[in-house]
Amino acid sequence: MKELIRKVLQWVLSPVRRNYRQRNGVRYEGERREMPNRILLGMARDMIREGHTATIAVKGYSMRPFLEHERDRVILDAPKDLKVGDAVLAEIAPDHYVLHRIIAIEGDQVTLMGDGNVRGTESCRLGDVAGVVTHYLRPGRTLLASDERLKRRIRLWRRLLPVRRYLLFVYKAVV
């Protein structure tokens, strides 16, 4: 019964889906445009290298509970003075990008892990970090990545790694 109510509410509250067209790998849906990550994130990397900032929508669940799939966006800037705990956009393989948090830096090697992951890490070099998150954009509000309250929550979440699986299970059931 609970599942049925949730589905009905999602259907009623969700925006009307329009038919979409696809041209050259880019999906057009009303005012919204979708393109493959390898193209979009490569363009974002190039913009950041030219001195601009880039705003991208979050896709995927690997950064839960701090970033939610297709709800949140992030503003990326050039990576300067990277430290453990920073959320970064990194190229971990040719044309394969992830937006994950730094869990270790050893020399030129950076180890990344998503907040919503319970195991498994990615590695890249410092030069492969395309951008660092400076702002989290949520519907109706903006959070600075440098906010001390947010940083404390992130540090606590990292310490909860042994029980993160259970916390994420409860979070998914609630959301």
Stockholm file with secondary structure:
# STOCKHOLM 1.0

chainA/1-175         MKELIRKVLQWVLSPVRRNYRQRNGVRYEGERREMPNRILLGMARDMIREGHTATIAVKGYSMRPFLEHERDRVILDAPKDLKVGDAVLAEIAPDHYVLHRIIAIEGDQVTLMGDGNVRGTESCRLGDVAGVVTHYLRPGRTLLASDERLKRRIRLWRRLLPVRRYLLFVYKAVV
#=GR chainA/1-175 SS CHHHHHHHHHHHHSCCCCCCEEETTEEEETTEEECCHHHHHHHHHHHHHTTCCEEEECCSSTTTTTSCTTTCEEEEECCCSCCTTCEEEEEEETTEEEEEEEEEEETTEEEEECTTCSSCCEEEEGGGEEEEEEEEEETTEEEETTCHHHHHHHHHHHHTGGGHHHHHHHHHHHC
#=GC SS_cons         CHHHHHHHHHHHHSCCCCCCEEETTEEEETTEEECCHHHHHHHHHHHHHTTCCEEEECCSSTTTTTSCTTTCEEEEECCCSCCTTCEEEEEEETTEEEEEEEEEEETTEEEEECTTCSSCCEEEEGGGEEEEEEEEEETTEEEETTCHHHHHHHHHHHHTGGGHHHHHHHHHHHC
//
